[in-house]
Amino acid sequence: MTSMLPVPLRGPMRPLSRLAVRAMPPDDPTDLLVTLDAEDAFDVEDRLPLVTAPTLVIGGTKEAFYPRDLFEVTAAGVRDGRVQIFQRWGHAQTSTSSATTNLTLGFLLAGLPVRPWP
């Protein structure tokens, strides 16, 4: 859990995260384990050229779960793919930042046709 936090908070939050983690395991972890196995085996790189929608891939250089090159390869494989890598950002910051939200919104709005006001 602490790997997603900014480095200065990791040490102080470790005891709290241990308490939280103890409360998290489900009675039957089968679904979670199947999901993790499927995610690890999932590979559609050879099919990325079939994606026709403009695609924005966002990641951070401190991402704990996915390597930077996965973001770059994914964006490069899509016909109209773009990538934004935030320096020194990890999973939590990339996922929750207003900068990410604004970048995504701008990307989506940039693809909309502009129509004259009636």
N, CA, C and O atoms as a GROMACS GRO file, in nm:
protein
  472
    1MET      N    1   0.082  -0.121   0.000
    1MET     CA    2   0.000   0.000   0.000
    1MET      C    3   0.086   0.126   0.000
    1MET      O    4   0.055   0.223  -0.070
    2THR      N    5   0.192   0.126   0.078
    2THR     CA    6   0.271   0.248   0.091
    2THR      C    7   0.348   0.281  -0.036
    2THR      O    8   0.391   0.395  -0.053
    3SER      N    9   0.368   0.185  -0.125
    3SER     CA   10   0.443   0.212  -0.247
    3SER      C   11   0.372   0.314  -0.336
    3SER      O   12   0.436   0.374  -0.423
    4MET      N   13   0.244   0.335  -0.316
    4MET     CA   14   0.169   0.432  -0.396
    4MET      C   15   0.175   0.572  -0.336
    4MET      O   16   0.128   0.667  -0.398
    5LEU      N   17   0.231   0.585  -0.218
    5LEU     CA   18   0.237   0.715  -0.151
    5LEU      C   19   0.365   0.788  -0.188
    5LEU      O   20   0.462   0.726  -0.230
    6PRO      N   21   0.366   0.920  -0.174
    6PRO     CA   22   0.490   0.994  -0.192
    6PRO      C   23   0.594   0.943  -0.091
    6PRO      O   24   0.560   0.906   0.021
    7VAL      N   25   0.720   0.942  -0.132
    7VAL     CA   26   0.827   0.885  -0.051
    7VAL      C   27   0.828   0.936   0.093
    7VAL      O   28   0.844   0.854   0.184
    8PRO      N   29   0.811   1.067   0.121
    8PRO     CA   30   0.817   1.112   0.260
    8PRO      C   31   0.707   1.054   0.350
    8PRO      O   32   0.723   1.050   0.472
    9LEU      N   33   0.596   1.009   0.291
    9LEU     CA   34   0.486   0.955   0.370
    9LEU      C   35   0.495   0.804   0.391
    9LEU      O   36   0.423   0.750   0.475
   10ARG      N   37   0.580   0.736   0.316
   10ARG     CA   38   0.582   0.590   0.322
   10ARG      C   39   0.616   0.536   0.461
   10ARG      O   40   0.547   0.449   0.512
   11GLY      N   41   0.722   0.588   0.522
   11GLY     CA   42   0.762   0.541   0.654
   11GLY      C   43   0.656   0.567   0.760
   11GLY      O   44   0.616   0.474   0.830
   12PRO      N   45   0.610   0.691   0.774
   12PRO     CA   46   0.510   0.719   0.876
   12PRO      C   47   0.378   0.645   0.856
   12PRO      O   48   0.308   0.616   0.954
   13MET      N   49   0.343   0.613   0.732
   13MET     CA   50   0.215   0.548   0.706
   13MET      C   51   0.223   0.395   0.714
   13MET      O   52   0.120   0.327   0.712
   14ARG      N   53   0.344   0.340   0.722
   14ARG     CA   54   0.359   0.194   0.722
   14ARG      C   55   0.278   0.125   0.832
   14ARG      O   56   0.209   0.028   0.803
   15PRO      N   57   0.284   0.171   0.959
   15PRO     CA   58   0.203   0.103   1.062
   15PRO      C   59   0.053   0.107   1.034
   15PRO      O   60  -0.017   0.008   1.055
   16LEU      N   61   0.003   0.221   0.987
   16LEU     CA   62  -0.139   0.233   0.954
   16LEU      C   63  -0.176   0.141   0.837
   16LEU      O   64  -0.282   0.079   0.837
   17SER      N   65  -0.089   0.134   0.738
   17SER     CA   66  -0.118   0.049   0.623
   17SER      C   67  -0.120  -0.098   0.662
   17SER      O   68  -0.198  -0.176   0.608
   18ARG      N   69  -0.035  -0.137   0.757
   18ARG     CA   70  -0.037  -0.276   0.803
   18ARG      C   71  -0.172  -0.310   0.867
   18ARG      O   72  -0.226  -0.419   0.847
   19LEU      N   73  -0.225  -0.216   0.944
   19LEU     CA   74  -0.356  -0.239   1.005
   19LEU      C   75  -0.464  -0.249   0.897
   19LEU      O   76  -0.552  -0.335   0.904
   20ALA      N   77  -0.458  -0.162   0.800
   20ALA     CA   78  -0.558  -0.161   0.692
   20ALA      C   79  -0.550  -0.289   0.610
   20ALA      O   80  -0.653  -0.346   0.573
   21VAL      N   81  -0.428  -0.334   0.581
   21VAL     CA   82  -0.411  -0.454   0.499
   21VAL      C   83  -0.467  -0.576   0.569
   21VAL      O   84  -0.523  -0.665   0.504
   22ARG      N   85  -0.452  -0.583   0.699
   22ARG     CA   86  -0.506  -0.698   0.773
   22ARG      C   87  -0.657  -0.709   0.760
   22ARG      O   88  -0.713  -0.818   0.762
   23ALA      N   89  -0.723  -0.595   0.745
   23ALA     CA   90  -0.869  -0.594   0.736
   23ALA      C   91  -0.919  -0.617   0.593
   23ALA      O   92  -1.039  -0.636   0.572
   24MET      N   93  -0.830  -0.616   0.495
   24MET     CA   94  -0.871  -0.621   0.355
   24MET      C   95  -0.889  -0.760   0.296
   24MET      O   96  -0.974  -0.776   0.209
   25PRO      N   97  -0.814  -0.861   0.337
   25PRO     CA   98  -0.826  -0.989   0.265
   25PRO      C   99  -0.968  -1.046   0.270
   25PRO      O  100  -1.030  -1.053   0.376
   26PRO      N  101  -1.018  -1.085   0.154
   26PRO     CA  102  -1.152  -1.146   0.151
   26PRO      C  103  -1.147  -1.288   0.209
   26PRO      O  104  -1.039  -1.348   0.219
   27ASP      N  105  -1.261  -1.340   0.245
   27ASP     CA  106  -1.267  -1.477   0.295
   27ASP      C  107  -1.219  -1.576   0.188
   27ASP      O  108  -1.152  -1.674   0.218
   28ASP      N  109  -1.254  -1.548   0.063
   28ASP     CA  110  -1.213  -1.634  -0.047
   28ASP      C  111  -1.143  -1.546  -0.152
   28ASP      O  112  -1.210  -1.473  -0.225
   29PRO      N  113  -1.010  -1.553  -0.162
   29PRO     CA  114  -0.937  -1.466  -0.254
   29PRO      C  115  -0.932  -1.517  -0.398
   29PRO      O  116  -0.860  -1.461  -0.480
   30THR      N  117  -1.008  -1.620  -0.429
   30THR     CA  118  -1.000  -1.682  -0.562
   30THR      C  119  -1.024  -1.582  -0.674
   30THR      O  120  -0.949  -1.579  -0.772
   31ASP      N  121  -1.127  -1.498  -0.663
   31ASP     CA  122  -1.157  -1.401  -0.768
   31ASP      C  123  -1.040  -1.306  -0.790
   31ASP      O  124  -1.003  -1.278  -0.904
   32LEU      N  125  -0.984  -1.256  -0.682
   32LEU     CA  126  -0.872  -1.162  -0.693
   32LEU      C  127  -0.752  -1.231  -0.759
   32LEU      O  128  -0.688  -1.171  -0.845
   33LEU      N  129  -0.722  -1.352  -0.720
   33LEU     CA  130  -0.608  -1.424  -0.777
   33LEU      C  131  -0.628  -1.452  -0.926
   33LEU      O  132  -0.534  -1.442  -1.004
   34VAL      N  133  -0.749  -1.488  -0.964
   34VAL     CA  134  -0.779  -1.511  -1.106
   34VAL      C  135  -0.764  -1.380  -1.184
   34VAL      O  136  -0.710  -1.379  -1.295
   35THR      N  137  -0.812  -1.271  -1.127
   35THR     CA  138  -0.800  -1.140  -1.192
   35THR      C  139  -0.653  -1.101  -1.211
   35THR      O  140  -0.614  -1.057  -1.319
   36LEU      N  141  -0.572  -1.118  -1.108
   36LEU     CA  142  -0.429  -1.085  -1.118
   36LEU      C  143  -0.358  -1.172  -1.221
   36LEU      O  144  -0.277  -1.122  -1.299
   37ASP      N  145  -0.389  -1.301  -1.224
   37ASP     CA  146  -0.330  -1.390  -1.324
   37ASP      C  147  -0.370  -1.347  -1.465
   37ASP      O  148  -0.287  -1.346  -1.556
   38ALA      N  149  -0.496  -1.311  -1.483
   38ALA     CA  150  -0.544  -1.268  -1.615
   38ALA      C  151  -0.477  -1.138  -1.657
   38ALA      O  152  -0.439  -1.121  -1.773
   39GLU      N  153  -0.462  -1.046  -1.563
   39GLU     CA  154  -0.398  -0.918  -1.594
   39GLU      C  155  -0.252  -0.940  -1.635
   39GLU      O  156  -0.204  -0.878  -1.730
   40ASP      N  157  -0.183  -1.028  -1.565
   40ASP     CA  158  -0.043  -1.054  -1.598
   40ASP      C  159  -0.028  -1.121  -1.734
   40ASP      O  160   0.070  -1.097  -1.805
   41ALA      N  161  -0.124  -1.204  -1.773
   41ALA     CA  162  -0.116  -1.276  -1.900
   41ALA      C  163  -0.173  -1.196  -2.018
   41ALA      O  164  -0.149  -1.231  -2.133
   42PHE      N  165  -0.246  -1.089  -1.989
   42PHE     CA  166  -0.314  -1.012  -2.092
   42PHE      C  167  -0.213  -0.940  -2.181
   42PHE      O  168  -0.133  -0.861  -2.132
   43ASP      N  169  -0.215  -0.968  -2.310
   43ASP     CA  170  -0.123  -0.905  -2.403
   43ASP      C  171  -0.191  -0.890  -2.538
   43ASP      O  172  -0.217  -0.989  -2.607
   44VAL      N  173  -0.220  -0.768  -2.575
   44VAL     CA  174  -0.285  -0.742  -2.704
   44VAL      C  175  -0.201  -0.648  -2.790
   44VAL      O  176  -0.252  -0.580  -2.879
   45GLU      N  177  -0.072  -0.645  -2.762
   45GLU     CA  178   0.015  -0.552  -2.835
   45GLU      C  179   0.001  -0.568  -2.986
   45GLU      O  180   0.001  -0.468  -3.059
   46ASP      N  181  -0.009  -0.690  -3.034
   46ASP     CA  182  -0.020  -0.713  -3.178
   46ASP      C  183  -0.154  -0.667  -3.235
   46ASP      O  184  -0.169  -0.658  -3.357
   47ARG      N  185  -0.251  -0.638  -3.149
   47ARG     CA  186  -0.382  -0.595  -3.197
   47ARG      C  187  -0.404  -0.444  -3.180
   47ARG      O  188  -0.509  -0.392  -3.219
   48LEU      N  189  -0.308  -0.375  -3.122
   48LEU     CA  190  -0.323  -0.231  -3.100
   48LEU      C  191  -0.351  -0.152  -3.228
   48LEU      O  192  -0.427  -0.056  -3.223
   49PRO      N  193  -0.293  -0.188  -3.342
   49PRO     CA  194  -0.325  -0.113  -3.465
   49PRO      C  195  -0.472  -0.117  -3.503
   49PRO      O  196  -0.517  -0.035  -3.583
   50LEU      N  197  -0.548  -0.211  -3.448
   50LEU     CA  198  -0.691  -0.218  -3.477
   50LEU      C  199  -0.771  -0.111  -3.404
   50LEU      O  200  -0.887  -0.086  -3.439
   51VAL      N  201  -0.712  -0.049  -3.304
   51VAL     CA  202  -0.780   0.057  -3.229
   51VAL      C  203  -0.784   0.181  -3.317
   51VAL      O  204  -0.680   0.233  -3.357
   52THR      N  205  -0.904   0.229  -3.346
   52THR     CA  206  -0.918   0.344  -3.436
   52THR      C  207  -0.949   0.474  -3.362
   52THR      O  208  -0.938   0.582  -3.420
   53ALA      N  209  -0.987   0.464  -3.236
   53ALA     CA  210  -1.019   0.585  -3.160
   53ALA      C  211  -0.890   0.652  -3.112
   53ALA      O  212  -0.796   0.584  -3.071
   54PRO      N  213  -0.885   0.784  -3.116
   54PRO     CA  214  -0.770   0.852  -3.056
   54PRO      C  215  -0.756   0.806  -2.910
   54PRO      O  216  -0.855   0.798  -2.837
   55THR      N  217  -0.634   0.777  -2.870
   55THR     CA  218  -0.611   0.716  -2.739
   55THR      C  219  -0.503   0.792  -2.664
   55THR      O  220  -0.396   0.821  -2.719
   56LEU      N  221  -0.532   0.823  -2.539
   56LEU     CA  222  -0.435   0.889  -2.452
   56LEU      C  223  -0.396   0.791  -2.342
   56LEU      O  224  -0.482   0.740  -2.270
   57VAL      N  225  -0.267   0.764  -2.330
   57VAL     CA  226  -0.214   0.676  -2.227
   57VAL      C  227  -0.138   0.763  -2.128
   57VAL      O  228  -0.048   0.838  -2.166
   58ILE      N  229  -0.174   0.753  -2.000
   58ILE     CA  230  -0.112   0.836  -1.898
   58ILE      C  231  -0.043   0.748  -1.795
   58ILE      O  232  -0.100   0.649  -1.749
   59GLY      N  233   0.078   0.784  -1.758
   59GLY     CA  234   0.152   0.709  -1.657
   59GLY      C  235   0.252   0.798  -1.587
   59GLY      O  236   0.268   0.916  -1.620
   60GLY      N  237   0.318   0.739  -1.491
   60GLY     CA  238   0.420   0.811  -1.416
   60GLY      C  239   0.549   0.733  -1.410
   60GLY      O  240   0.548   0.610  -1.421
   61THR      N  241   0.661   0.802  -1.393
   61THR     CA  242   0.790   0.735  -1.389
   61THR      C  243   0.811   0.656  -1.261
   61THR      O  244   0.899   0.570  -1.255
   62LYS      N  245   0.732   0.682  -1.158
   62LYS     CA  246   0.743   0.609  -1.032
   62LYS      C  247   0.629   0.508  -1.016
   62LYS      O  248   0.599   0.466  -0.904
   63GLU      N  249   0.567   0.471  -1.125
   63GLU     CA  250   0.459   0.373  -1.123
   63GLU      C  251   0.512   0.240  -1.069
   63GLU      O  252   0.611   0.187  -1.119
   64ALA      N  253   0.445   0.187  -0.969
   64ALA     CA  254   0.491   0.063  -0.905
   64ALA      C  255   0.438  -0.062  -0.975
   64ALA      O  256   0.494  -0.170  -0.956
   65PHE      N  257   0.333  -0.049  -1.054
   65PHE     CA  258   0.268  -0.167  -1.110
   65PHE      C  259   0.296  -0.190  -1.258
   65PHE      O  260   0.291  -0.304  -1.305
   66TYR      N  261   0.325  -0.083  -1.332
   66TYR     CA  262   0.346  -0.096  -1.476
   66TYR      C  263   0.473  -0.020  -1.515
   66TYR      O  264   0.495   0.091  -1.468
   67PRO      N  265   0.556  -0.079  -1.601
   67PRO     CA  266   0.678  -0.009  -1.643
   67PRO      C  267   0.647   0.102  -1.744
   67PRO      O  268   0.550   0.094  -1.819
   68ARG      N  269   0.730   0.204  -1.744
   68ARG     CA  270   0.712   0.318  -1.834
   68ARG      C  271   0.701   0.274  -1.980
   68ARG      O  272   0.618   0.327  -2.054
   69ASP      N  273   0.783   0.178  -2.021
   69ASP     CA  274   0.780   0.138  -2.161
   69ASP      C  275   0.646   0.078  -2.203
   69ASP      O  276   0.611   0.081  -2.321
   70LEU      N  277   0.571   0.023  -2.109
   70LEU     CA  278   0.439  -0.029  -2.141
   70LEU      C  279   0.346   0.084  -2.186
   70LEU      O  280   0.270   0.067  -2.282
   71PHE      N  281   0.352   0.198  -2.120
   71PHE     CA  282   0.273   0.314  -2.160
   71PHE      C  283   0.314   0.360  -2.301
   71PHE      O  284   0.229   0.386  -2.387
   72GLU      N  285   0.444   0.371  -2.321
   72GLU     CA  286   0.495   0.422  -2.449
   72GLU      C  287   0.466   0.327  -2.564
   72GLU      O  288   0.426   0.371  -2.672
   73VAL      N  289   0.486   0.197  -2.542
   73VAL     CA  290   0.458   0.097  -2.647
   73VAL      C  291   0.310   0.093  -2.680
   73VAL      O  292   0.271   0.081  -2.796
   74THR      N  293   0.226   0.104  -2.577
   74THR     CA  294   0.082   0.102  -2.600
   74THR      C  295   0.040   0.221  -2.686
   74THR      O  296  -0.032   0.204  -2.784
   75ALA      N  297   0.084   0.341  -2.650
   75ALA     CA  298   0.048   0.460  -2.728
   75ALA      C  299   0.103   0.453  -2.869
   75ALA      O  300   0.035   0.492  -2.964
   76ALA      N  301   0.225   0.404  -2.885
   76ALA     CA  302   0.287   0.394  -3.017
   76ALA      C  303   0.216   0.291  -3.104
   76ALA      O  304   0.216   0.303  -3.227
   77GLY      N  305   0.156   0.190  -3.043
   77GLY     CA  306   0.090   0.085  -3.119
   77GLY      C  307  -0.047   0.121  -3.169
   77GLY      O  308  -0.098   0.056  -3.261
   78VAL      N  309  -0.108   0.222  -3.111
   78VAL     CA  310  -0.242   0.266  -3.152
   78VAL      C  311  -0.226   0.368  -3.265
   78VAL      O  312  -0.136   0.452  -3.262
   79ARG      N  313  -0.313   0.360  -3.361
   79ARG     CA  314  -0.304   0.446  -3.480
   79ARG      C  315  -0.292   0.594  -3.444
   79ARG      O  316  -0.207   0.664  -3.499
   80ASP      N  317  -0.374   0.642  -3.354
   80ASP     CA  318  -0.367   0.783  -3.313
   80ASP      C  319  -0.344   0.787  -3.161
   80ASP      O  320  -0.423   0.844  -3.087
   81GLY      N  321  -0.234   0.726  -3.118
   81GLY     CA  322  -0.205   0.716  -2.976
   81GLY      C  323  -0.113   0.827  -2.928
   81GLY      O  324  -0.022   0.869  -2.999
   82ARG      N  325  -0.139   0.873  -2.809
   82ARG     CA  326  -0.055   0.974  -2.743
   82ARG      C  327  -0.019   0.923  -2.605
   82ARG      O  328  -0.094   0.847  -2.545
   83VAL      N  329   0.095   0.965  -2.556
   83VAL     CA  330   0.135   0.925  -2.421
   83VAL      C  331   0.178   1.048  -2.342
   83VAL      O  332   0.241   1.139  -2.395
   84GLN      N  333   0.141   1.049  -2.216
   84GLN     CA  334   0.186   1.154  -2.123
   84GLN      C  335   0.246   1.082  -2.002
   84GLN      O  336   0.176   1.010  -1.931
   85ILE      N  337   0.374   1.102  -1.981
   85ILE     CA  338   0.443   1.044  -1.866
   85ILE      C  339   0.476   1.157  -1.770
   85ILE      O  340   0.545   1.252  -1.807
   86PHE      N  341   0.426   1.147  -1.649
   86PHE     CA  342   0.455   1.247  -1.546
   86PHE      C  343   0.579   1.204  -1.469
   86PHE      O  344   0.585   1.094  -1.414
   87GLN      N  345   0.676   1.291  -1.465
   87GLN     CA  346   0.801   1.263  -1.393
   87GLN      C  347   0.775   1.256  -1.242
   87GLN      O  348   0.705   1.339  -1.185
   88ARG      N  349   0.834   1.155  -1.180
   88ARG     CA  350   0.830   1.136  -1.035
   88ARG      C  351   0.688   1.114  -0.981
   88ARG      O  352   0.664   1.131  -0.861
   89TRP      N  353   0.595   1.076  -1.066
   89TRP     CA  354   0.460   1.045  -1.020
   89TRP      C  355   0.442   0.895  -1.014
   89TRP      O  356   0.492   0.821  -1.099
   90GLY      N  357   0.370   0.850  -0.913
   90GLY     CA  358   0.338   0.709  -0.899
   90GLY      C  359   0.193   0.684  -0.933
   90GLY      O  360   0.124   0.769  -0.988
   91HIS      N  361   0.148   0.565  -0.899
   91HIS     CA  362   0.014   0.520  -0.933
   91HIS      C  363  -0.096   0.609  -0.874
   91HIS      O  364  -0.187   0.651  -0.944
   92ALA      N  365  -0.085   0.637  -0.745
   92ALA     CA  366  -0.190   0.715  -0.678
   92ALA      C  367  -0.197   0.857  -0.732
   92ALA      O  368  -0.306   0.908  -0.759
   93GLN      N  369  -0.083   0.922  -0.748
   93GLN     CA  370  -0.086   1.060  -0.795
   93GLN      C  371  -0.136   1.068  -0.938
   93GLN      O  372  -0.215   1.156  -0.972
   94THR      N  373  -0.092   0.977  -1.022
   94THR     CA  374  -0.137   0.976  -1.161
   94THR      C  375  -0.288   0.951  -1.169
   94THR      O  376  -0.357   1.010  -1.252
   95SER      N  377  -0.338   0.864  -1.082
   95SER     CA  378  -0.479   0.827  -1.086
   95SER      C  379  -0.571   0.933  -1.028
   95SER      O  380  -0.688   0.940  -1.066
   96THR      N  381  -0.521   1.015  -0.937
   96THR     CA  382  -0.610   1.106  -0.864
   96THR      C  383  -0.584   1.253  -0.887
   96THR      O  384  -0.658   1.337  -0.834
   97SER      N  385  -0.483   1.288  -0.962
   97SER     CA  386  -0.446   1.429  -0.978
   97SER      C  387  -0.545   1.506  -1.066
   97SER      O  388  -0.599   1.452  -1.163
   98SER      N  389  -0.568   1.629  -1.030
   98SER     CA  390  -0.652   1.714  -1.116
   98SER      C  391  -0.581   1.743  -1.248
   98SER      O  392  -0.647   1.770  -1.348
   99ALA      N  393  -0.449   1.737  -1.250
   99ALA     CA  394  -0.375   1.755  -1.376
   99ALA      C  395  -0.410   1.644  -1.473
   99ALA      O  396  -0.427   1.668  -1.593
  100THR      N  397  -0.420   1.523  -1.423
  100THR     CA  398  -0.458   1.410  -1.508
  100THR      C  399  -0.601   1.427  -1.558
  100THR      O  400  -0.631   1.402  -1.675
  101THR      N  401  -0.689   1.468  -1.469
  101THR     CA  402  -0.828   1.492  -1.508
  101THR      C  403  -0.837   1.599  -1.615
  101THR      O  404  -0.907   1.582  -1.715
  102ASN      N  405  -0.767   1.709  -1.596
  102ASN     CA  406  -0.771   1.820  -1.692
  102ASN      C  407  -0.709   1.780  -1.826
  102ASN      O  408  -0.760   1.817  -1.932
  103LEU      N  409  -0.599   1.706  -1.821
  103LEU     CA  410  -0.536   1.659  -1.943
  103LEU      C  411  -0.631   1.568  -2.022
  103LEU      O  412  -0.644   1.580  -2.143
  104THR      N  413  -0.697   1.478  -1.952
  104THR     CA  414  -0.792   1.386  -2.015
  104THR      C  415  -0.909   1.462  -2.075
  104THR      O  416  -0.950   1.436  -2.188
  105LEU      N  417  -0.963   1.555  -1.999
  105LEU     CA  418  -1.075   1.635  -2.049
  105LEU      C  419  -1.034   1.714  -2.173
  105LEU      O  420  -1.109   1.718  -2.271
  106GLY      N  421  -0.919   1.776  -2.170
  106GLY     CA  422  -0.870   1.850  -2.286
  106GLY      C  423  -0.852   1.760  -2.407
  106GLY      O  424  -0.885   1.799  -2.519
  107PHE      N  425  -0.800   1.641  -2.384
  107PHE     CA  426  -0.781   1.545  -2.494
  107PHE      C  427  -0.916   1.507  -2.555
  107PHE      O  428  -0.930   1.502  -2.677
  108LEU      N  429  -1.014   1.481  -2.469
  108LEU     CA  430  -1.146   1.443  -2.518
  108LEU      C  431  -1.213   1.558  -2.593
  108LEU      O  432  -1.272   1.537  -2.699
  109LEU      N  433  -1.205   1.678  -2.538
  109LEU     CA  434  -1.269   1.793  -2.602
  109LEU      C  435  -1.199   1.832  -2.732
  109LEU      O  436  -1.264   1.882  -2.824
  110ALA      N  437  -1.069   1.811  -2.740
  110ALA     CA  438  -0.995   1.846  -2.862
  110ALA      C  439  -1.041   1.763  -2.981
  110ALA      O  440  -1.026   1.805  -3.095
  111GLY      N  441  -1.096   1.646  -2.955
  111GLY     CA  442  -1.141   1.559  -3.064
  111GLY      C  443  -1.283   1.585  -3.109
  111GLY      O  444  -1.328   1.526  -3.207
  112LEU      N  445  -1.354   1.673  -3.038
  112LEU     CA  446  -1.492   1.702  -3.075
  112LEU      C  447  -1.498   1.804  -3.186
  112LEU      O  448  -1.424   1.902  -3.183
  113PRO      N  449  -1.585   1.785  -3.284
  113PRO     CA  450  -1.599   1.885  -3.389
  113PRO      C  451  -1.661   2.014  -3.333
  113PRO      O  452  -1.749   2.010  -3.247
  114VAL      N  453  -1.614   2.125  -3.382
  114VAL     CA  454  -1.670   2.254  -3.340
  114VAL      C  455  -1.782   2.290  -3.436
  114VAL      O  456  -1.762   2.294  -3.558
  115ARG      N  457  -1.898   2.314  -3.380
  115ARG     CA  458  -2.014   2.348  -3.463
  115ARG      C  459  -2.051   2.494  -3.436
  115ARG      O  460  -2.038   2.543  -3.324
  116PRO      N  461  -2.096   2.561  -3.539
  116PRO     CA  462  -2.137   2.702  -3.521
  116PRO      C  463  -2.257   2.710  -3.426
  116PRO      O  464  -2.342   2.621  -3.425
  117TRP      N  465  -2.263   2.814  -3.350
  117TRP     CA  466  -2.376   2.840  -3.260
  117TRP      C  467  -2.498   2.868  -3.345
  117TRP      O  468  -2.489   2.942  -3.443
  118PRO      N  469  -2.615   2.810  -3.309
  118PRO     CA  470  -2.735   2.829  -3.393
  118PRO      C  471  -2.781   2.971  -3.401
  118PRO      O  472  -2.880   3.001  -3.468
   0.00000   0.00000   0.00000
